[in-house]
């Protein structure tokens, strides 16, 4: 009696073929994730936006600098650490923004939604990517 195949093309591929295909998919996914991280690079400063308006621009080299910004529900404290910029205290009820940690790569953000505070990392215009091919 003939064994039932999982799908019609299974007669043409061996287990080794599937293993090679799986390894290639894992490798391509890893390279894609790592290359997007490497290409963006470390940002130069953090832009602090409250309720849609830019209120501060923090240099990421000023480690230890803290600022307090006032949002609709209270005060949010932002600090520059060796790892990047982060929200260390906020008036929001769940403190999800505090648990997000520090960000330092261009395009990354920490957002306090209830207090409408955004900390966005930006860099020099020379370091920006305008497209990726391949």
Order of alpha helices (4+ residues) and beta strands (2+ residues): alpha-beta-beta-beta-beta-beta-alpha-beta-beta
